[in-house]
């Protein structure tokens, strides 16, 4: 893709499906052993920022981990440190490149903080309000465990959320899994266009999407 060798996953494992954190993040360990140096990760999420619209693409600038189990709990796995720094979890250079590409192509991009929760229920209005008060702009049931392990392995990360439903207090919206999938499907081509161009412009040999 874009003249680069990539490794792609067809979906992911979710904590709410009953998998342990080490199972959820095992693919990241495999990617590291295969020489992957950059991870592109995406998800469908509920928007809590009043400026968001359904179908928006949100570049993840940071996250809040509310999963009940930490993916690095237990014996430390080389080569990562026991206490990895998470100050710049999502690579700022990759974020800037995505912004440039979006401007060139006329694609609306938003930025925000992703809140990771275990699921599998969608959030209540009070939960949406709480997560937004905590500093979140979008909430979902994935991504955070994989990103933590990627950073532990020294893999840089670019993340993007598709806003598939809204939990804004003034505009409560009932949502179904099918509606979330439909909104994600509509936004996918735009997200793919940005990521494909990013991969084309990057100067490394291997990348994961």
Secondary structure, 3 states (H helix, E strand, C coil): CCCCEEECCCCCCCHHHCCCHHHHHHHHHHHHHCCCCEEEEEEEEEECCCCCCCCCEEEEEEEEECCCCCCCCCCCCCCCCCCCCCCCCCCHHHHHHHHHHHHHHCCCEEEEEEEECCCCCCCCHHHHHHHHHHCCCEEECCCHHHHHHHHHCCCEEEEEEEEEEECCCCCCCCCCHHHHHHHHHHHHHHHHHHHHHHHHHCCCCEEEC
